[in-house]
Amino acid sequence: MTTSLPVGVASGRWLDPSRRSTRRGRATEPRASSATGGATTTAEATRARPRVVQRKDTLEDDASGDVFSALSAPPSWASASTNPPLMGNFAPVVGECEIGDLEVEGTIPASVRGVYLRNGPNPAREPLLGAARYHWFDGDGMLHWIRLGDDDESSDDALEEKKKSPSSPSSPSAAASYGRAYVRTKNFEREASLGESLYTGLRDITPVWRVLLPRLFTKVFEDWKSPDSPFWVVQSKNTANNGVKAHAGVLLATYESGSAYELELSRRLTTLGVCDFKKSFATKDYWLDNMTAHAKTCPKTGELVYMGYNLISLDFDAPRDEKTTDVVVGVVDKHGARTSRRVIKMSRPSMQHDVGITRSRVVLLDGPLVFDLNRVLTGGLPFAFETDQSMRIGILPRAAARVGENDEENKNKEDVVWVDTGEPCFAYHVVNCYDDPADPDVVVVDVCKSDGTNALGMARGFDDDADGQGWMPAGSFVSERRDGNGNGNKNKNKNGYSGDDATGVVDENAFEALVNKAVGFFSENDAASKERDPRDARRENAPELGSHANAVGHGRDVAALWRWRVDVRTKTMVSSERLCETPSDFPCVDPRDVGAPHFFCYTAGYAASTFPKRRMDVPSFDKVHKHCLSTGKHYTYCLDENRACGDVAFVPDDDKQGGHLLVLTHDVAQRTMRDGDVNAVAVSAREKKRSPTELLILADDRDERNPALRLVGKVKIPVRVPFGFHNEFVAEAELPRGKW
């Protein structure tokens, strides 16, 4: 492929601003900093426009015009789509890049010198079954990084440039730089080598045999030693797009239903492969396990405690109501080797996105978002939020979690205490957990709790909210779940459940029927398949969403800060308490407080009028809350108009109780973002000056006299960073010298 690079773009090195044209290389005008109110520094006054280095291998042929516009524009196949997760700031960007000499307003405090990283989906090519079938969770993992306090002197790129151009004029040291790179998973590389997508996405997990069979061949015969996803994931791929975690000198990119990928902790973010945790993983671990996004680092021991879950039962001969699935709790020591793997049997195949730890225990959340394989195989949605079931909290001693694989006496011991909250609810995110100092039998579990979830369109029910954005695309061929007479069940009850919630492109119905009948793993016997699912009767009489006494009250997928207190000796709930009336999610605490009592936490606040109504709606966040849990007060920092954020990260000061929040914000002003016309968009002079992306540095002094969050710094990134998932901060002291 012949690649044409935009003006001002070179490959393999930083561009020297002195070599650029006057139009693109002029210095910025001196001006006051809005963050501090003070005058700009000499470095800010003389800084040239940000420098760019572009990697050619992922840049489209037709990239043209201004380099930053080209790096912000979606690919042509996405810009033509009306699928919501490909529109606005959900749309992917094209290519990997590095940009130096970013404009910084205010200051970068010494404690936040380091690297901020954010993982998220960014499909590198058009989906196999077309853009209309794309789900936001399908995109290839792309890590975006911002180097804070970047002196640009120790990096390999800077040293190489100095050797090549020793006489070039020197420029002021950069305060910050930005880059983005794909997590190059096994199947990303396979698709890249062929120039086409090979896997379906989450909207098409119903077997499409022309896709499933060749992918199964690849998994069994090429990747059998270390597949990057468990046995039950074949037709879709591990995109490594959900979480990012630094541990033992490397980065881990995680995916809900896959193994972690290991990346070099450097500007290049070189993908090193599926992580084997210092060769402590065996082949069976890759086939049986996965690693979700929210592993917890214990500040006392340095251990990393992670959790993964299987959705498919291996109890082939057990009756449907007696089948069990596994949750795996693993512990990785501070050097990066796994020291234990513990299997917990579950009575239902629930999605468990997060895990908590105390200094002595592991906390599991078993919510009623339940997977149904039979429904998937008949074209239905993979999950259902069961309002007749409730959230359970599992408490496992950390000592039990450390039991090794070779400890035959203890590894299968059932020492998990399960406590039923009695609340039909869900919690994607744990705030923090700790052992109650006043009672060693009580565990405090803080979460962001919602009344229910449709898992971004993947859960059965909530069908009344489709409003033209339903799961099933117009004109697709689907298989419907049938009643006893072979007719589609059109009846809906007060929960919005419907029998014809079918999904999935099924284009080989005869072959599907043959294989499903032949392979007992995928289907019940003929008599059982004609019987009505007994769970359907329960659903018809299930309570309405949020109708119980401790409901959050904001509808599905809108969470609020909540505290459960659990007695592990009596296996009962001590209390269930809402901590803040204002709904919010994406929580964090001071990393020094993980597993210990915390008196402050931070969340992202929902933007008004963005609570989800249609099936594929994603709420927006336009504020950051500081919660003082000892007083019950909270303090809100509101983003600028038409700005949105997601996950927030707290970076502690070295020798103080306070610290700083890092908040990545996105420009969500309504404007056309179509490939080819990004330079022709009519925007006001004010809009033209807006940075597509900004990283805010908010100080929290933990001072009772001045308790509010305050802006002390703002890093302006001249390219669009699409919405994504979770983040990480790596302090400068933890960065390998010469790599960043």
Buried (B, 14 or more C-beta within 10 A) or exposed (E): EEBEBBEBBBEEBBBBBEEBEEEBBEEBEEEEBEBBEEEBBEBBBEBBBBBBBBBBEBBBEEBBBBBBBBBBBBBBBBBEBEBBBBBBBBBBBBBBBBBBBBBBBBBBBEBBBBBBBBBBBBBBBBBBBBBBBBBBBBBBBBBBBBBBBBEBEBBEBBEEBEEEEEEEEEBBEBBBBBBBBBBBBBBBEBBBEEEEBBBBBBBBBBBBBEBBBEBEEBBEEEBEEBBBBBBBBBBBBBBBBBBBBBBBEBBBBBBBBBBBBBBBBBBBBEBEEBBBBEEBBBEEBBBBBBBBBBBBBBBEBEBBBBBBBBBBBBEEEEEEEEBBBBBBBBBBBEEBBBBBBBBBEBEBBBBBBBBBBBBBBBBBBBBBBBBBBBBBBBBBBBBBBBBBBBBBBBBBBBEBBBBBBEEEEEBEEEBBBBBBBBBBBBBBBBBBBBBBEEEEEBBBBBBBBBBBBBBBBBBBBBBEBBEEBBBBBEEBEBBBBBBEEEEEBEEBBBBBBBBBBBBBBBBBEEBBEEBBEEEEEBBBEEEEBEEEBEBBEEBEEBEBBBEBEBBBEBBBBBBBBBBBBBBBEEEEBBEBEBBBEBBBBBBBBBBEBBBBBBBBBBBBBBBEEBBBBBBBBBBBBBBBBBBBBEEEEBBEBEBEEBBBBBBBBBBBBEEEBBBBBBBBBBBBBEBEBBBEEBEEEEEEEEEEEBBBBBBBBBBBBBEEEEBEBEBBBBBBBBBBBBBBBBBBBBBBEEBEEEBB
